[in-house]
């Protein structure tokens, strides 16, 4: 985009600003007045006309050029690549909160000579989990106002350092709209201001006096976490094994800047959601193997009762469907019953379509069930 905008000088932009212009006229005018070749214009025609709608005047376009050029002059923001999440919701949320260690490293650099080790650890935890940590800290603090002032001041120092990679416009878009003016003022106040500490203290006193300190701290820590990592790249496999892939997706939906490269496990679940029977068989096999029946039944509301009943009636006397054993398992008792197994009670009997391995149920030969169009 920056390349195209730089190429599009004022005469070109003037032509773009004419909406609903005849296509041949537009191309001929642009070709005569710019460095674009006719082939480049034809290839980028739709894109360039959309740019004209976004930047309706030369001034708008040149302002964006200056903005993009200034962004390129700033230090490169941090980008994180993560893969093989496999439904580990708690671990993924913690990685998001600590920005894979970026926040802790910045705290160490900024406060190594100003705060003790325990104080630095406390500050890091406040950034990661502000509501929970504030509640715990205030239980052991006598002067809450002084604690709020010190915490706000430390967070401002950290926030100023992390936000230094971004333009003020980018910073403003990241902030909670309810507190954007307060936080932006704290993060961008002139360092050479003759009484910066007094200026900060006045803002802090006003925040504390109106009982907004905790909410401002939460909003400030949220902005720090979003700015610590500019872009999050998920490189495959959100699903299978863990019990909370749905929680990971909810967290990704709330992330300000993320892209996803779907992995083979994710595509398997997509195929199952679209009704592809082989994919359904694979999803069920993995879910039984890793004990994730609650994910299928309680989170996605899919009733497995009919599968249970089919296995009971179809494989009751099939001796080759025997429970799998590990080296640590001596045997699994056989029994004859009209109700050959109960996967919720953790029992596996001869003839079932399920097996148990260290207390985790595995579904065997599930594809045969789908070939019979049972599900």
Secondary structure by P-SEA (a helix, b strand, c coil): caaaaaaccaaaaaaaacccccaaaaaaaaaacccccaaaaaaaaaaaaaaaaacccaaaaaaaaaaaaaaaaccccbbbbbcccccaaaaaaaaaaaccaaaaaaaaacccccccaaaaaaaaaaaacaaaaaaaaaaacccaaaaaaaaaaaaaaaaaaaaccccaaaaaaacccccaaaaaaaaccccccccaaaaaaaaaaaaaaacaaaaaaaaaaaaaaaaaccbbbbccccccccccaaaaaaaaaacccccccccaaaaaaaaaaaccaaaaaaaaaaaaaacccccccccccccaaaaaaaaaaaccccccccccccccccbbbbbbcccccccccccccccccccccccbbbbccaaaaaaaccc
